[in-house]
Amino acid sequence: MTHTTTESALFRPARLGPLDLPNRLVMAPLTRNRAEADGVPSAVMTTYYAQRASAGLIIAEAATPNAVGQTYPHIPGIHTPAQVAGWRRVTDAVRAAGGRMVLQLQHGGRVGHPETSGLTPVAPSPVPLPETLHTPSGRQPSVVPREMTAADIRATAADFAGAARNALDAGFEGVEVHSANGHLLHQFLAENTNRRTDAYGGPVTSRVRFVVEVVEAVADAIGPERVGLRVSPGNTVNGIAERDTALLYPALVKALDDGLAYLHLGYADPDAPLFAELRRLWPGTLIANPRLALDEPPLPASERLLAAGADLIALGRSFLANPDLVTRLRTGAPLNAVREAYLMYTGGEEGYTDYPALPAEPVSRQAAPDTDAR
């Protein structure tokens, strides 16, 4: 069945903070390791994002707010002048193509390696990642991270705030603070990675404290209406184990400033009681990212999330493989399949900017302007 703008709310305009969005489809942040070795966004990244400017909103891939927060090789940063200038080339190209972008800010915490960053990773507690990590020389065993001191915690929150200011200087409309997928902020939330006995560990009200402080620092720096937060309740990636998910995330949402631009739920399940509870507690815009099997059609799951109360739908691999995803979903055109072999660590254009778009509609000769008219 062909879907049209009258059949799906996905294609209706929406308002997000100061932004008018032409549709409710959000390109989710996707790490693809295409930056230069120094974290400067590459030319191929500029092409990639501009190709996908028809998304209602692009959330650009995770960029590190400081050197120690780097996760893998060829991850972009947003803490040096060269990185800011590189991102400005990306945002200029997307804006010229009619798009809007925010930047995800991500600190890897224990998901990092000295061979990649030159620094010992830091984390809430000295608990190493229980798996190997990709480094410039290949996969290496993880290292024991250094437990963050109170001074480290304050400095890291300030680094996030500085990165947010850099993001606006780079032409982004705002930022998304990444507190998901087992990275630093998520490590503070989870009991198995946060074994602290100070004000940042123990009960859920203490384990959410660092996330709230980072979000507040970022909101103070650039305004809450330009700040979103991403979480992934119950996600076990990067060795995370949450035993109190149902208590943890409501406590976090209650502690947040309700003037933030949005809350972004990763791997959202519209049938889960926690989804309904967070929707009830969060008064602002809710972005939901459905959990999809590889090459599963995204439209049914997206519409179920909208019906369950989501305001915007974030899709990742669907946008990776289909630069014109909005048009394809609106018209019912077939989708390109994802080429898994080129998802990460490969570099270059293959499996990145070489996914084909649909042929452009021919322009009617009668509708074309008469350039010879006087």
C-alpha positions as CSV (number, residue, x, y, z in Angstrom):
1,M,0.0,0.0,0.0
2,T,1.3,3.4,-0.9
3,H,1.4,5.9,2.0
4,T,0.7,9.5,1.4
5,T,0.9,12.7,3.5
6,T,-2.8,12.3,4.3
7,E,-2.3,8.7,5.6
8,S,0.6,9.2,8.0
9,A,1.3,11.8,10.7
10,L,5.0,11.2,10.0
11,F,4.8,13.6,7.1
12,R,3.1,16.4,9.0
13,P,5.1,19.5,10.1
14,A,6.1,19.8,13.7
15,R,7.6,22.4,16.1
16,L,10.7,21.6,18.1
17,G,11.9,24.4,20.4
18,P,12.8,27.2,18.0
19,L,12.7,25.0,15.0
20,D,10.0,24.3,12.4
21,L,10.3,20.8,11.1
22,P,8.8,19.9,7.7
23,N,8.1,16.3,8.8
24,R,8.4,14.1,11.9
25,L,11.2,11.9,10.7
26,V,14.5,12.4,12.5
27,M,17.8,11.0,11.3
28,A,19.2,9.2,14.4
29,P,22.9,9.7,15.3
30,L,25.0,7.0,13.7
31,T,28.7,6.6,14.4
32,R,30.5,5.7,11.2
33,N,34.1,6.5,11.9
34,R,34.6,8.7,8.8
35,A,36.3,11.7,10.5
36,E,39.9,12.5,10.1
37,A,42.4,11.1,12.6
38,D,42.4,14.4,14.6
39,G,38.6,14.3,14.9
40,V,37.9,16.9,12.2
41,P,34.8,16.0,10.1
42,S,35.9,14.9,6.6
43,A,34.7,16.0,3.2
44,V,32.8,12.7,2.7
45,M,30.9,13.5,5.9
46,T,29.8,16.8,4.4
47,T,28.4,15.0,1.4
48,Y,26.7,12.3,3.5
49,Y,24.8,14.7,5.7
50,A,23.8,17.0,2.9
51,Q,22.4,14.0,1.0
52,R,20.0,13.4,3.9
53,A,18.8,17.0,4.5
54,S,15.2,16.1,3.7
55,A,14.9,14.6,7.2
56,G,12.8,16.7,9.5
57,L,15.8,16.9,11.8
58,I,19.3,15.4,11.6
59,I,21.0,14.5,14.9
60,A,24.6,14.3,13.8
61,E,26.8,11.5,15.1
62,A,28.3,11.5,18.5
63,A,31.1,14.1,18.9
64,T,33.5,14.1,21.9
65,P,33.5,17.1,24.2
66,N,37.2,16.5,25.3
67,A,40.1,14.3,24.3
68,V,39.7,11.7,27.1
69,G,36.1,11.1,26.0
70,Q,37.1,9.6,22.6
71,T,35.8,6.1,22.0
72,Y,37.2,4.8,18.7
73,P,39.5,6.0,16.0
74,H,38.1,8.5,13.5
75,I,35.4,9.7,15.8
76,P,34.6,13.4,15.4
77,G,35.2,15.9,18.2
78,I,33.9,19.3,19.0
79,H,36.6,20.6,21.3
80,T,39.2,22.1,19.0
81,P,39.0,25.0,16.5
82,A,39.7,22.7,13.6
83,Q,36.9,20.4,14.6
84,V,34.5,23.4,14.9
85,A,35.5,24.6,11.4
86,G,35.0,21.1,10.0
87,W,31.5,20.8,11.4
88,R,30.7,24.3,10.1
89,R,31.4,22.9,6.5
90,V,28.9,20.2,7.3
91,T,26.2,22.4,8.7
92,D,26.6,24.9,5.9
93,A,26.0,22.2,3.3
94,V,23.0,20.8,5.1
95,R,21.4,24.2,5.5
96,A,22.0,25.0,1.9
97,A,20.1,21.7,1.1
98,G,17.2,22.8,3.3
99,G,18.0,20.8,6.4
100,R,18.4,21.4,10.1
101,M,20.9,19.7,12.4
102,V,21.7,19.2,16.1
103,L,24.9,17.5,17.4
104,Q,25.0,14.6,19.8
105,L,27.7,15.1,22.5
106,Q,29.2,11.8,23.7
107,H,31.8,11.0,26.3
108,G,32.9,7.3,26.1
109,G,33.9,6.9,29.7
110,R,35.4,3.4,30.1
111,V,34.6,2.8,26.4
112,G,38.0,4.2,25.3
113,H,41.6,3.2,25.0
114,P,45.0,4.9,25.5
115,E,46.1,3.7,22.1
116,T,43.2,5.8,20.6
117,S,43.2,8.9,22.7
118,G,46.6,8.8,24.3
119,L,44.9,9.0,27.7
120,T,43.7,6.5,30.3
121,P,39.9,6.5,30.1
122,V,37.9,7.8,33.1
123,A,34.6,6.4,34.5
124,P,32.4,6.6,37.6
125,S,34.2,3.5,39.1
126,P,37.4,1.5,38.1
127,V,35.3,-1.2,36.4
128,P,36.7,-2.2,32.9
129,L,34.7,-2.9,29.9
130,P,34.2,-6.7,29.7
131,E,35.2,-6.9,26.0
132,T,37.8,-5.8,23.6
133,L,37.9,-2.4,21.9
134,H,38.6,-1.3,18.3
135,T,41.9,0.8,18.3
136,P,44.2,2.1,15.5
137,S,46.1,-1.2,15.6
138,G,43.0,-3.5,15.8
139,R,41.0,-4.9,18.7
140,Q,42.7,-4.6,22.0
141,P,41.7,-5.7,25.6
142,S,40.0,-2.9,27.5
143,V,41.9,-1.1,30.3
144,V,40.8,-0.3,33.9
145,P,39.5,3.2,33.8
146,R,40.5,5.8,36.4
147,E,37.7,6.6,38.9
148,M,36.6,10.2,38.4
149,T,37.2,12.6,41.3
150,A,34.8,15.4,42.3
151,A,37.0,17.8,40.3
152,D,36.9,15.5,37.3
153,I,33.1,15.5,37.5
154,R,32.9,19.3,37.6
155,A,35.5,19.6,34.7
156,T,33.6,17.1,32.5
157,A,30.3,18.9,33.0
158,A,32.1,22.1,32.0
159,D,33.6,20.4,28.9
160,F,30.1,19.4,27.8
161,A,29.0,23.0,28.2
162,G,32.0,24.2,26.2
163,A,31.3,21.7,23.5
164,A,27.7,22.9,23.3
165,R,28.9,26.4,22.8
166,N,31.3,25.2,20.1
167,A,28.4,23.3,18.4
168,L,26.4,26.6,18.0
169,D,29.6,28.2,16.7
170,A,29.8,25.4,14.2
171,G,26.3,26.1,12.9
172,F,24.2,23.5,14.7
173,E,20.7,24.4,16.0
174,G,21.4,22.7,19.3
175,V,22.8,19.6,20.9
176,E,21.7,16.2,22.2
177,V,23.4,15.0,25.4
178,H,24.1,11.3,25.0
179,S,23.2,9.3,28.2
180,A,22.7,6.0,26.4
181,N,24.4,2.9,25.0
182,G,26.8,2.3,27.8
183,H,28.9,5.5,27.5
184,L,29.9,7.7,30.4
185,L,26.6,9.2,31.5
186,H,24.9,5.8,31.2
187,Q,27.8,4.3,33.3
188,F,26.8,6.7,36.1
189,L,23.2,5.5,35.8
190,A,23.8,1.8,36.0
191,E,24.7,0.0,39.2
192,N,27.2,-2.4,37.7
193,T,29.4,0.4,36.4
194,N,28.7,2.9,39.2
195,R,29.9,1.6,42.5
196,R,30.5,5.0,44.1
197,T,29.6,5.7,47.8
198,D,29.6,9.5,47.5
199,A,26.7,11.7,46.3
200,Y,26.9,10.3,42.7
201,G,26.4,6.6,43.6
202,G,24.0,4.3,45.5
203,P,20.3,5.1,45.2
204,V,18.7,6.1,41.9
205,T,18.4,9.7,43.1
206,S,22.1,9.9,43.4
207,R,23.0,8.0,40.3
208,V,21.0,10.4,38.1
209,R,22.8,13.4,39.6
210,F,25.7,13.5,37.1
211,V,23.4,13.3,34.1
212,V,21.3,16.1,35.5
213,E,24.3,18.3,36.2
214,V,25.7,17.8,32.7
215,V,22.3,18.7,31.2
216,E,22.0,21.7,33.4
217,A,25.5,22.9,32.5
218,V,24.7,22.5,28.8
219,A,21.3,24.2,29.1
220,D,22.9,27.1,31.0
221,A,25.4,27.5,28.2
222,I,23.1,27.6,25.2
223,G,19.5,27.6,26.5
224,P,17.3,24.7,27.4
225,E,15.2,25.0,24.3
226,R,18.3,23.9,22.3
227,V,19.1,20.9,24.4
228,G,17.9,17.3,24.1
229,L,18.8,14.2,26.1
230,R,19.0,10.6,24.8
231,V,18.6,7.6,27.0
232,S,18.2,3.9,26.3
233,P,16.4,2.2,29.2
234,G,17.4,-1.4,29.7
235,N,20.0,-1.4,27.0
236,T,22.8,-3.8,27.8
237,V,25.3,-2.7,25.1
238,N,28.9,-2.0,26.3
239,G,28.5,-4.2,29.4
240,I,25.7,-2.3,31.0
241,A,23.4,-4.1,33.5
242,E,20.4,-2.2,35.0
243,R,18.5,-3.9,37.8
244,D,16.2,-1.0,38.6
245,T,15.3,0.4,35.1
246,A,11.7,1.0,36.1
247,L,12.8,3.2,39.0
248,L,15.8,4.8,37.4
249,Y,14.4,6.5,34.4
250,P,11.3,8.0,36.0
251,A,13.6,9.5,38.7
252,L,15.8,10.9,36.0
253,V,12.9,12.4,34.0
254,K,11.4,14.0,37.2
255,A,14.8,15.6,37.9
256,L,15.1,17.2,34.4
257,D,14.3,20.8,33.4
258,D,11.0,20.4,31.6
259,G,12.0,23.3,29.3
260,L,14.4,21.1,27.4
261,A,13.9,20.7,23.7
262,Y,13.2,17.0,23.8
263,L,13.7,13.6,25.4
264,H,15.0,10.9,23.0
265,L,14.2,7.3,23.9
266,G,16.4,4.7,22.2
267,Y,15.1,1.3,21.2
268,A,11.6,2.4,22.3
269,D,8.8,-0.2,22.7
270,P,5.3,1.3,22.5
271,D,3.9,-1.7,24.4
272,A,6.3,-1.4,27.4
273,P,4.9,0.0,30.6
274,L,8.0,2.1,31.0
275,F,7.4,3.8,27.6
276,A,3.9,4.8,28.8
277,E,5.2,6.0,32.2
278,L,8.0,8.2,30.6
279,R,5.5,9.6,28.1
280,R,3.2,10.5,31.1
281,L,6.0,12.1,33.1
282,W,7.7,14.0,30.2
283,P,5.7,17.1,29.3
284,G,7.7,18.1,26.2
285,T,8.6,16.7,22.9
286,L,9.3,12.9,22.9
287,I,11.5,11.4,20.2
288,A,11.3,7.6,19.9
289,N,13.8,5.4,18.1
290,P,12.2,2.0,17.4
291,R,14.1,-1.2,17.7
292,L,14.1,-2.7,14.2
293,A,15.5,-5.8,12.8
294,L,18.0,-5.4,9.9
295,D,16.0,-4.2,6.9
296,E,12.7,-4.4,8.8
297,P,10.3,-1.9,7.2
298,P,10.4,1.1,9.4
299,L,6.9,2.6,8.7
300,P,4.7,0.2,10.8
301,A,6.8,0.5,13.9
302,S,7.1,4.2,13.5
303,E,3.4,4.7,13.3
304,R,2.8,2.5,16.3
305,L,5.1,4.8,18.3
306,L,3.3,7.9,17.1
307,A,0.0,6.3,18.2
308,A,1.5,5.5,21.6
309,G,2.4,9.2,22.2
310,A,5.7,9.8,20.5
311,D,6.0,13.2,18.8
312,L,8.9,12.5,16.4
313,I,10.5,9.2,15.1
314,A,14.2,8.7,14.9
315,L,15.5,6.2,12.3
316,G,19.1,5.2,11.9
317,R,20.0,2.5,9.4
318,S,17.0,3.4,7.3
319,F,18.5,6.9,6.7
320,L,22.0,5.4,6.2
321,A,20.8,3.3,3.3
322,N,18.3,5.7,1.9
323,P,19.4,9.3,1.5
324,D,15.9,10.1,0.3
325,L,14.1,8.1,3.0
326,V,11.3,10.7,3.5
327,T,10.3,10.5,-0.2
328,R,10.5,6.7,-0.3
329,L,8.3,6.3,2.8
330,R,5.9,8.9,1.6
331,T,5.4,7.4,-1.8
332,G,5.8,3.7,-0.9
333,A,8.9,3.3,-3.0
334,P,11.2,0.3,-2.1
335,L,14.0,0.9,0.3
336,N,17.7,0.2,-0.3
337,A,19.1,-2.7,1.8
338,V,21.8,-1.9,4.4
339,R,25.3,-3.2,3.4
340,E,26.6,-4.4,6.8
341,A,30.1,-4.9,5.6
342,Y,30.7,-1.1,5.4
343,L,28.9,0.1,8.6
344,M,32.0,1.1,10.6
345,Y,35.8,1.2,10.5
346,T,36.0,1.0,6.7
347,G,36.3,4.7,5.8
348,G,35.6,6.1,2.4
349,E,32.4,6.4,0.3
350,E,31.4,2.8,0.0
351,G,28.3,2.0,2.1
352,Y,28.2,5.6,3.1
353,T,27.6,8.1,0.4
354,D,27.1,5.7,-2.6
355,Y,23.5,4.6,-1.7
356,P,21.3,5.6,-4.6
357,A,18.5,8.0,-4.4
358,L,15.3,7.7,-6.6
359,P,15.5,9.4,-10.0
360,A,14.4,13.0,-9.9
361,E,10.9,13.6,-11.2
362,P,11.0,15.1,-14.7
363,V,10.1,18.8,-14.9
364,S,7.2,19.5,-17.1
365,R,8.2,21.7,-20.1
366,Q,5.0,23.7,-19.6
367,A,5.8,24.3,-15.9
368,A,9.4,25.4,-16.6
369,P,10.0,29.2,-16.5
370,D,10.5,30.9,-19.9
371,T,14.0,32.3,-19.5
372,D,13.7,34.2,-22.8
373,A,10.7,36.2,-21.8
374,R,11.2,40.0,-21.6
